[in-house]
Amino acid sequence: MEPLSTVWHFPIMILASLLLFFVIIALVIGKLAFQRQSSIIIILSLFVVVVGMLFGKYGAQWGLPWWVYYPVPMLMTVLLPPVVLKMRTRQTVFYLVLSFLSAPLIHVLFSFFLGWQEYMPFLDIPYIGDLF
């Protein structure tokens, strides 16, 4: 079990990822389409972000091989939004670029400003507090 002080990191990271997912979808499909499809986007985001992150985090603990618990959430993130939201080719490309940049961005922000390294532990980002 994780120490009590870090238990709340994961829910905060999920919330940050949800917010970023909403921003990305709004940028890609536009404000009007986002408002029209808001209920679908909420369900999609809960599945892609929350279920995907839980599956990725606990897949190893469930005894799944890495080639299952790592690619499944990634494929959900890459494939489901363009299909479910019926994105055009340009929108899909824009979405893919932003979605691939979002995870490292979140990791860099959490690691650098808060010292939380668990989002993408294989990317070593120094904590700002250790630099002074």
ZIBELFEN-V159934 format. One record per residue. N is the residue number from 1. RES is the residue in one letter. PHI is phi in whole degrees, 0 to 359 (999 if undefined). D_FIRST is the distance of its C-alpha to the first C-alpha in whole Angstrom. Layout:
N | RES | PHI | D_FIRST
N | RES | PHI | D_FIRST
//
This chain:
1 | M | 999 | 0
2 | E | 287 | 4
3 | P | 300 | 7
4 | L | 305 | 9
5 | S | 293 | 11
6 | T | 252 | 10
7 | V | 301 | 9
8 | W | 278 | 12
9 | H | 300 | 13
10 | F | 299 | 13
11 | P | 300 | 15
12 | I | 292 | 18
13 | M | 294 | 18
14 | I | 296 | 19
15 | L | 299 | 21
16 | A | 298 | 23
17 | S | 294 | 23
18 | L | 299 | 25
19 | L | 299 | 27
20 | L | 295 | 28
21 | F | 299 | 29
22 | F | 299 | 31
23 | V | 297 | 33
24 | I | 298 | 33
25 | I | 298 | 34
26 | A | 298 | 37
27 | L | 295 | 38
28 | V | 284 | 39
29 | I | 263 | 40
30 | G | 94 | 42
31 | K | 298 | 42
32 | L | 295 | 44
33 | A | 295 | 42
34 | F | 298 | 39
35 | Q | 294 | 40
36 | R | 296 | 42
37 | Q | 255 | 39
38 | S | 302 | 36
39 | S | 292 | 35
40 | I | 294 | 35
41 | I | 294 | 33
42 | I | 296 | 31
43 | I | 297 | 30
44 | L | 300 | 30
45 | S | 294 | 27
46 | L | 296 | 25
47 | F | 288 | 25
48 | V | 293 | 25
49 | V | 276 | 23
50 | V | 290 | 20
51 | V | 297 | 20
52 | G | 299 | 21
53 | M | 291 | 18
54 | L | 296 | 15
55 | F | 298 | 17
56 | G | 295 | 17
57 | K | 289 | 13
58 | Y | 261 | 12
59 | G | 303 | 15
60 | A | 294 | 14
61 | Q | 292 | 11
62 | W | 279 | 14
63 | G | 87 | 16
64 | L | 284 | 19
65 | P | 290 | 20
66 | W | 302 | 20
67 | W | 287 | 24
68 | V | 254 | 23
69 | Y | 286 | 19
70 | Y | 269 | 21
71 | P | 287 | 25
72 | V | 301 | 24
73 | P | 297 | 23
74 | M | 296 | 25
75 | L | 293 | 28
76 | M | 299 | 27
77 | T | 293 | 28
78 | V | 281 | 31
79 | L | 268 | 33
80 | L | 294 | 32
81 | P | 303 | 33
82 | P | 299 | 37
83 | V | 286 | 37
84 | V | 296 | 36
85 | L | 269 | 38
86 | K | 51 | 41
87 | M | 290 | 41
88 | R | 285 | 44
89 | T | 302 | 44
90 | R | 298 | 44
91 | Q | 296 | 41
92 | T | 297 | 39
93 | V | 297 | 40
94 | F | 300 | 39
95 | Y | 299 | 36
96 | L | 298 | 34
97 | V | 299 | 35
98 | L | 294 | 33
99 | S | 292 | 30
100 | F | 289 | 30
101 | L | 277 | 30
102 | S | 292 | 28
103 | A | 296 | 24
104 | P | 298 | 25
105 | L | 299 | 27
106 | I | 299 | 24
107 | H | 299 | 22
108 | V | 299 | 25
109 | L | 296 | 25
110 | F | 294 | 21
111 | S | 291 | 21
112 | F | 290 | 24
113 | F | 271 | 25
114 | L | 242 | 21
115 | G | 78 | 20
116 | W | 272 | 17
117 | Q | 262 | 17
118 | E | 280 | 14
119 | Y | 295 | 17
120 | M | 222 | 19
121 | P | 298 | 17
122 | F | 281 | 20
123 | L | 259 | 23
124 | D | 273 | 23
125 | I | 246 | 24
126 | P | 290 | 25
127 | Y | 278 | 24
128 | I | 302 | 27
129 | G | 295 | 26
130 | D | 280 | 26
131 | L | 277 | 30
132 | F | 252 | 31
//
